[in-house]
Amino acid sequence: MEHTPQKTAPKNSMPRNTLLLAQFEVKKMLFNPRGLVALAAFALVWLLILLYPISSASSFLINPDFRGIIEGIFGPDAVSELFKWPVAELAVYWIAALYIFPLFSIFVSADQFATDKSRGTFRFLTLRVGRDSLFFGRFLGHIALQSILVCLTVIATILLAANRDMSLLLPALISGLIVTLNLIIVLLPYTALMAILSLYASSARQATIYAILVWAAMSISIAIINNYLPIISELKWILPGSQISLMINTQGLQTFMYAPVALVQAGILLFLGKVYINRSAL
Amino acid sequence: MSLVNCKGLSKSYGDKKALSQVDITLNAGSPIALVGPNGAGKTTLFSLLCGYITPSSGEVSLLGHKPGSAELLGRIASLPQDASLDPNLDVLTQLTFFGTLQGYNRKNAQAEAIRVLNLVDLADSAKQKPRALSHGMAKRVAIAQALMGSPELVLLDEPTAGLDPANAKKIRELVKSLAGTTTFIISSHNLDELEKLCDQVLYLEHGQLRQSVSMAESQHDDYITLTMQGCESTSLIEAVLKLADISSIEERQANQFLIKHNSAESYAIEISLLTLFKERNWQYKAILKGRTLEEKLFS
């Protein structure tokens, strides 16, 4: 019989396995055809956004007509802070990213578990790693991937701004860092909810449909409850993304004002997901 | 400590009871067989042992721990039914990843992956994606992954179903050669195969454990199974019944006879049978001491 290689790491180390799973997940998404198609679609959408609204952001924001349109959509005074951003490109990026990234997150993280579960691939994994590692590893992997994408688009925006006016580089870097951190925090509850839906669904498409149903059903019921029982109007905070429309009108460090909403939502959803994966049949 | 311990283990899917009040205690050692008709609950029992599903009632423990607990990670492996690897990544990448999860560093994990692929004769296919593999090859890869890191207990759900005879034989030899360090629990419909491999046979039917048969015991039974090359069965039965110490003889299948005897002397029956064949010029194919597994389970 051949020589058996020796194990080097302590057995069953949960943090190590969680990181290994996260790392593998990123690698898997970047190197498989489905992942590449999603990335290409993402790149194209952002190329268009960067080329048109963002690159001409400075002229937009000065233009009173554009201001009128934005105020028309979000309401007067709802966007006053937007015009205080030191770098116009990042102000436009901020609006676009706050709405596009969560949407993208629903699609990108819909397959955290669904396909592998229905294919039985988890059966090879659960005898080697705990279910907690599996859950948090996959979640972290998907957050890491989305963070990479956020960083890439922020860097592209900073480069556009610096290209217009080199003196904007430093303020753009600072604003860029704030925007990046904020967006990652916004994406946490989305990805966590998708993790749960993906565990329940038997395919990525089904998970996406469930996501649409969850958001639609919850928005409608929250609206109805608000109408009849305004006293519990704070219920709206349980829905991921409920803070986004308010975040549009923030700027600088103020943007972190709503971060606790997303962090608490993510914490609760991750706890529910952890309980769910430990109880479900794989 | 017993390897597997089930007490009143039950699992229902809605109204259907897949497994009902199963009590089993198994110890480490020679391979153990799990037999039963389709839908008897074999795969359900395997899934419960692996912790893929949780029991509706009753208890199950492996090496003293509940399935799925951290203490068991890497010590138990399985060839699950209806499970396939990720079609987008090559075999070696996936097996290496499994190795790192079991505590190997990347280099050793890869060496371990290649070692187990060699065991199933598939080192050449390491760089292929699962889709490029035939059904039999995919099964051998799945068997290989179960052997990574030399686990203490390996559960094989129909390991040779769908394999060609040469590879099925190879897998049997592999199980035999590893049986000293790893205990295998094998579910299969191939009774001949289990007879060759296993010392203990568990028979499940309608979700219940009907019998637990030990192969070693069969040696002490007062039975001889005789397979003939082709002869007149009525004259054979007549002739055998005239021999000393024969209680009964029955034709169980074409040319296969089950002889029950009460001879205390070793080889006496065998010698008189061979003498009889020589006298009548009858050709025999096999004389088996005891009964076949099929006979033991279904007679």
Contacts between the chains, C-beta under 8 A, distances in Angstrom:
chain1	res1	chain2	res2	distance
A	1	B	177	7.6
A	2	B	115	5.5
A	2	B	118	7.0
A	4	B	112	7.1
A	4	B	115	6.8
A	4	B	150	6.1
A	5	B	104	6.3
A	5	B	108	3.8
A	5	B	109	7.6
A	5	B	111	4.4
A	5	B	112	4.8
A	5	B	115	7.1
A	6	B	104	7.9
A	6	B	108	6.3
A	7	B	102	6.9
A	7	B	103	4.1
A	7	B	104	5.3
A	7	B	108	7.2
A	7	B	149	7.1
A	8	B	103	7.0
A	8	B	104	6.5
A	8	B	105	4.6
A	8	B	108	6.5
A	9	B	103	4.5
A	9	B	104	7.4
A	9	B	105	6.9
A	10	B	103	6.9
A	11	B	73	6.8
A	11	B	74	5.8
A	11	B	102	7.8
A	11	B	103	5.0
A	12	B	70	5.0
A	12	B	71	7.7
A	12	B	73	4.7
A	12	B	74	7.0
A	12	B	103	7.8
A	13	B	103	7.7
A	14	B	70	7.7
A	17	B	101	5.6
A	20	B	97	7.6
A	20	B	100	5.6
A	20	B	101	6.1
A	21	B	101	7.7
A	24	B	97	5.6
A	28	B	86	7.3
A	28	B	88	7.1
A	28	B	89	6.7
A	31	B	88	7.9
A	31	B	89	7.9
A	32	B	88	3.9
A	32	B	89	7.3
A	33	B	88	6.9
A	34	B	88	7.4
A	116	B	86	7.3
A	119	B	83	7.3
A	119	B	84	5.5
A	119	B	86	7.7
A	120	B	80	6.2
A	120	B	82	5.5
A	120	B	83	3.1
A	120	B	84	6.2
A	121	B	83	6.6
A	121	B	84	6.8
A	121	B	85	6.4
A	121	B	86	5.8
A	123	B	50	7.2
A	123	B	52	5.9
A	123	B	78	7.2
A	123	B	80	4.1
A	123	B	83	4.3
A	124	B	80	7.6
A	124	B	83	6.5
A	124	B	85	7.0
A	124	B	94	7.9
A	124	B	98	6.5
A	124	B	142	8.0
A	124	B	145	6.0
A	125	B	98	7.6
A	125	B	101	7.2
A	126	B	50	7.5
A	126	B	51	6.7
A	126	B	52	6.8
A	126	B	68	6.9
A	127	B	50	6.2
A	127	B	51	7.8
A	127	B	72	7.6
A	127	B	73	6.9
A	127	B	74	7.6
A	127	B	76	5.6
A	127	B	77	5.8
A	127	B	78	6.3
A	128	B	73	6.0
A	128	B	74	6.0
A	128	B	98	5.9
A	128	B	101	4.3
A	128	B	102	5.4
A	129	B	73	6.6
A	129	B	101	5.2
A	130	B	68	7.8
A	130	B	70	5.6
A	130	B	73	6.7
A	131	B	68	7.1
A	279	B	54	7.3
A	281	B	47	7.8
A	281	B	52	6.2
A	281	B	53	4.3
A	281	B	54	7.5
A	282	B	52	5.3
